[in-house]
Amino acid sequence: MEDCLFCKIIAGKIPAKKVYEDDKVLVFEDITPQAPTHLLIIPKQHIIGLKEARPEDAEILGYCQLVAAKLGRERNIEDGYRTVYNVGARSGQSVFHLHLHLIGGRDMKWPPG
């Protein structure tokens, strides 16, 4: 989508601190990190959000989780991290392109807020 912030980052029109990229996803540092590790894992395919995902999107949703686990190992935060999909504006979703937060590197509290 031409007006989507994350699609513009994928296209290289807006800079981001990229940490991983392959043919399916792009991963970059969150601009307002909530922990020492706070990455956004975004599919290159534009999906508005989790509630708009279709059964045929299941593979990319799972793939995002596997990329999160890989990056968790690489960043040595396997003793505790979260993966979070915010769904809708009331949850804090502000960019309507599906993205998975990988948050770790500090103690996490429950409930999360």
Number of C-alpha atoms within 10 A of each C-alpha: 12 8 7 14 15 24 19 14 16 21 12 10 11 11 11 15 11 15 13 14 16 9 7 12 18 21 26 18 18 19 11 7 11 13 16 11 20 21 27 25 27 25 25 20 15 15 18 17 18 18 11 11 14 9 7 8 14 10 9 17 18 11 16 24 17 12 19 23 18 13 19 21 12 10 12 12 18 15 11 13 20 17 18 13 18 20 18 15 10 8 9 10 15 11 15 18 21 25 28 24 22 26 24 23 19 14 9 13 7 5 5 5 4
